[in-house]
Amino acid sequence: MDRGGCQMSGGGPSSGDGSGPDRHGMITLEDLESFSEDQPEDSGNGSLEEEGQTIEEDENPDRLLHYWQEVARGHQVEVSQDMAEPIQQLSTNNQGRSHREQIPFTLLGRKEKCGEILYEKRHYEKGHWACIIMREETYEQSICYGFMRIMRYICQHNSLGDYLGMTLPIVTVVRTDENHSAMSPDVTVAYYLPTEHQAQPPQPHDSDIVIETWPATVVYTRSLLPSSRAFSGPTNEVTIINQISTLAELLESPGVCVNDSFIVAGYTNPAHNNRQNEIWFLERR
């Protein structure tokens, strides 16, 4: 990326083993938690929702805001009152799974052992992304605050003045030293523009959000399929470093990948504890 960022700097399409055509649904959204489905059951204190009920955003939008605030406090993140409208809009528009577009890719191959998928090799096409660089005290704070600013862009804070549509995953670019022992505090949070906006990306009102063109790239990742070693739960400096080290050990030729920049792909609300994630290694160009 420009401005000190890090684009998906992989190579172009590769024939791989020819094992797969273009696939848009291998990681099905039906298998993942949606933003509006993250709400927990009542813990007994009545602070979030009553037993057996879900939050009705259209009837009580403040209740959804309060839920986000409650969850975010666990990550030392404050959700301001002005996030009420974007949160409600995002949740309301994503009630139907069809409104959450998955970033398209081509499966180039898989490495399996004893029926377990160790990793996948994928090709992602060139595309436009809305990106913001964050530098908070912790990785968790950076992704939460970055995502909230991206949410505002998605929800009308753009040159169209309209809701743009949700795509998954939301990705963050992280940087490490060559030994993968420490992470840089600079984190890039990025949102892939929906297909209908790829040709003419709406411009953000937030001057810190930049529309960037990322080149086509090949990534290696541990997928979210049940037969793989999925990366679930909280993401922080420790868990990300551990996941990077694990995937590096699984790869047959880790030297073909960029060694100091990686992508964390998140398929659920960044503030939620049961997040579904992937680590992407980028093939060198």
C-alpha distance (Angstrom), angle and dihedral (degrees) to the residues before:
residue distance angle dihedral
M1 . . .
D2 3.71 . .
R3 3.79 121.7 .
G4 3.78 93.0 43.3
G5 3.79 94.0 -50.2
C6 3.77 128.7 129.2
Q7 3.77 123.2 -121.4
M8 3.77 123.1 -153.9
S9 3.79 89.2 -88.6
G10 3.76 101.8 -172.8
G11 3.77 131.9 127.8
G12 3.77 129.9 -90.0
P13 3.82 127.7 -90.1
S14 3.76 116.2 -42.3
S15 3.75 127.1 -164.3
G16 3.80 90.4 -134.3
D17 3.76 108.9 174.3
G18 3.80 92.5 -36.5
S19 3.76 90.2 -118.5
G20 3.78 98.7 139.2
P21 3.78 145.1 31.6
D22 3.80 123.3 -146.5
R23 3.77 106.7 -51.0
H24 3.78 126.6 -170.2
G25 3.78 100.0 175.6
M26 3.78 113.2 40.6
I27 3.79 89.3 112.1
T28 3.77 96.6 46.7
L29 3.77 119.5 -153.8
E30 3.80 87.3 -141.7
D31 3.80 87.2 71.1
L32 3.79 93.2 52.7
E33 3.77 135.5 70.0
S34 3.79 114.9 -104.3
F35 3.78 123.6 -140.6
S36 3.80 91.1 -106.2
E37 3.82 92.9 46.4
D38 3.79 96.0 57.8
Q39 3.81 94.2 87.6
P40 3.81 112.8 119.3
E41 3.74 125.7 -139.3
D42 3.77 118.2 -98.0
S43 3.79 112.8 -73.3
G44 3.76 92.2 -152.7
N45 3.77 99.4 -92.7
G46 3.81 96.0 87.1
S47 3.79 91.5 -130.4
L48 3.80 97.6 124.1
E49 3.77 113.3 21.1
E50 3.76 141.0 -28.1
E51 3.79 120.6 -98.3
G52 3.79 114.3 -81.2
Q53 3.80 94.4 11.1
T54 3.79 135.3 99.7
I55 3.76 128.7 -145.4
E56 3.81 112.4 -87.8
E57 3.78 102.1 -147.5
D58 3.81 96.1 -171.2
E59 3.81 92.6 52.6
N60 3.78 99.2 41.2
P61 3.83 113.5 14.6
D62 3.80 92.6 170.3
R63 3.78 89.8 62.1
L64 3.80 91.2 61.1
L65 3.81 90.1 48.3
H66 3.79 90.1 51.1
Y67 3.80 90.0 51.5
W68 3.81 91.3 53.4
Q69 3.80 90.1 46.7
E70 3.80 91.3 51.1
V71 3.81 93.7 50.5
A72 3.81 94.2 42.4
R73 3.80 93.2 54.0
G74 3.79 87.6 68.4
H75 3.81 87.2 64.7
Q76 3.82 94.6 44.0
V77 3.80 89.2 -107.5
E78 3.80 124.7 137.8
V79 3.82 117.9 -147.3
S80 3.79 108.3 -155.5
Q81 3.80 125.8 -141.4
D82 3.81 91.9 -109.8
M83 3.82 88.7 67.4
A84 3.82 90.6 68.8
E85 3.81 94.7 90.4
P86 3.85 97.4 45.0
I87 3.82 91.0 46.4
Q88 3.79 92.2 49.8
Q89 3.80 92.4 44.8
L90 3.79 93.9 48.5
S91 3.80 92.5 47.9
T92 3.80 94.8 44.7
N93 3.80 93.9 48.0
N94 3.79 92.0 48.0
Q95 3.79 98.3 52.1
G96 3.80 87.0 105.6
R97 3.81 114.5 59.3
S98 3.80 90.7 -141.8
H99 3.81 89.0 72.6
R100 3.81 92.4 63.6
E101 3.78 106.9 80.0
Q102 3.78 117.9 -156.5
I103 3.79 116.8 -137.3
P104 3.83 103.4 -106.9
F105 3.79 121.2 -121.1
T106 3.78 141.8 162.9
L107 3.79 118.9 -120.5
L108 3.80 107.6 -131.8
G109 3.78 98.5 178.8
R110 3.79 149.4 -44.3
K111 3.77 135.5 -126.9
E112 3.79 111.6 -141.8
K113 3.79 134.7 179.9
C114 3.80 124.8 -172.7
G115 3.79 91.2 -16.6
E116 3.80 93.6 -50.5
I117 3.80 120.8 117.3
L118 3.80 106.5 -130.0
Y119 3.80 95.8 -177.2
E120 3.79 144.8 -27.8
K121 3.78 132.8 -131.3
R122 3.83 113.8 -141.9
H123 3.78 138.6 176.7
Y124 3.82 119.7 -140.7
E125 3.79 119.8 -166.3
K126 3.79 126.6 -126.5
G127 3.80 110.9 -82.5
H128 3.79 149.6 156.1
W129 3.80 119.5 -94.4
A130 3.81 132.6 -175.5
C131 3.80 106.3 -133.8
I132 3.78 137.6 -174.2
I133 3.80 127.9 -178.3
M134 3.80 115.1 -138.6
R135 3.79 130.9 -170.6
E136 3.81 110.3 -175.0
E137 3.80 127.9 151.0
T138 3.81 93.1 -93.0
Y139 3.79 136.3 24.3
E140 3.82 89.8 -118.1
Q141 3.78 91.5 56.6
S142 3.81 92.1 46.6
I143 3.79 94.6 53.4
C144 3.81 94.4 43.0
Y145 3.81 95.3 48.9
G146 3.79 91.5 40.5
F147 3.79 92.4 50.5
M148 3.81 92.2 49.8
R149 3.80 90.2 55.0
I150 3.80 90.4 47.8
M151 3.82 87.7 49.9
R152 3.79 90.6 58.0
Y153 3.80 88.9 52.7
I154 3.81 91.0 50.1
C155 3.81 91.5 47.3
Q156 3.83 104.4 59.9
H157 3.84 100.2 -64.6
N158 3.78 88.6 115.5
S159 3.81 139.1 87.6
L160 3.81 91.8 -90.3
G161 3.80 92.7 52.2
D162 3.79 88.3 -140.5
Y163 3.80 140.6 107.7
L164 3.81 106.4 -88.1
G165 3.79 101.2 -161.8
M166 3.79 133.3 -108.3
T167 3.80 124.6 -88.0
L168 3.79 128.1 -172.5
P169 2.91 139.0 -107.3
I170 3.79 106.5 37.0
V171 3.78 103.3 -154.0
T172 3.77 135.4 -152.6
V173 3.79 124.0 -160.7
V174 3.80 113.3 -141.2
R175 3.77 129.3 -173.7
T176 3.79 128.8 -150.4
D177 3.77 139.3 178.1
E178 3.81 116.6 -94.1
N179 3.81 91.6 -95.1
H180 3.81 92.3 53.5
S181 3.79 89.4 -126.5
A182 3.82 99.9 121.1
M183 3.79 137.8 27.7
S184 3.78 128.0 -137.3
P185 3.83 113.9 -117.4
D186 3.83 89.6 -128.9
V187 3.80 110.5 95.8
T188 3.80 125.9 179.5
V189 3.82 115.3 -148.5
A190 3.81 112.2 -160.6
Y191 3.82 137.1 -173.6
Y192 3.80 122.8 -162.8
L193 3.80 111.5 -131.7
P194 3.84 113.0 -120.2
T195 3.81 115.7 -104.3
E196 3.81 93.3 -102.6
H197 3.82 90.6 58.2
Q198 3.82 99.5 41.1
A199 3.82 94.8 93.4
Q200 3.82 94.5 49.5
P201 3.81 111.0 17.2
P202 3.82 113.6 -155.8
Q203 3.79 111.2 -116.8
P204 3.82 118.7 -116.7
H205 3.79 123.2 -120.5
D206 3.82 88.4 -145.1
S207 3.81 105.7 85.4
D208 3.82 91.1 -152.9
I209 3.81 91.5 62.4
V210 3.79 111.2 84.5
I211 3.82 127.8 -168.9
E212 3.78 107.4 -133.2
T213 3.79 133.6 -177.3
W214 3.78 110.0 -132.1
P215 3.80 116.0 -160.0
A216 3.78 124.0 -124.1
T217 3.79 110.1 -80.6
V218 3.78 144.6 -178.5
V219 3.81 117.0 -131.2
Y220 3.78 134.7 -171.2
T221 3.79 116.3 -148.0
R222 3.77 146.2 159.3
S223 3.79 101.1 -114.6
L224 3.80 130.4 -136.3
L225 3.80 93.2 -118.2
P226 3.82 114.0 126.0
S227 3.82 90.7 -116.1
S228 3.79 93.2 57.7
R229 3.79 134.3 77.2
A230 3.79 95.5 -99.0
F231 3.80 122.4 -158.7
S232 3.80 104.6 -132.0
G233 3.78 135.4 159.4
P234 3.81 131.9 37.1
T235 3.79 120.4 -5.9
N236 3.76 118.1 -141.8
E237 3.77 138.1 139.0
V238 3.81 93.2 -79.0
T239 3.81 98.7 46.4
I240 3.82 92.7 44.4
I241 3.81 93.5 50.1
N242 3.82 89.0 48.5
Q243 3.80 91.8 50.0
I244 3.80 92.0 48.5
S245 3.80 91.0 50.8
T246 3.81 91.8 47.6
L247 3.80 94.6 51.1
A248 3.82 91.4 44.7
E249 3.81 88.3 57.5
L250 3.81 92.4 49.0
L251 3.81 96.2 50.4
E252 3.79 115.1 94.9
S253 3.81 92.7 -147.8
P254 3.82 108.9 20.5
G255 3.80 89.3 167.7
V256 3.82 90.9 75.7
C257 3.82 89.0 67.7
V258 3.78 132.7 76.3
N259 3.80 106.2 -94.1
D260 3.80 103.9 -153.5
S261 3.83 107.5 35.1
F262 3.80 125.8 61.9
I263 3.78 138.6 167.4
V264 3.79 127.1 -128.2
A265 3.82 108.0 -156.2
G266 3.81 113.1 -157.8
Y267 3.79 123.1 -162.7
T268 3.81 97.9 -179.0
N269 3.80 139.8 47.4
P270 3.84 107.4 -57.5
A271 3.82 90.8 -134.2
H272 3.80 95.5 54.2
N273 3.81 121.6 99.9
N274 3.83 96.3 -141.7
R275 3.77 95.4 58.1
Q276 3.79 121.4 160.3
N277 3.79 111.2 -137.9
E278 3.77 144.6 167.9
I279 3.80 132.2 -156.7
W280 3.82 112.9 -137.3
F281 3.79 121.8 -156.6
L282 3.82 111.9 -159.4
E283 3.79 119.4 -134.7
R284 3.79 113.3 -127.6
R285 3.79 115.2 -107.8
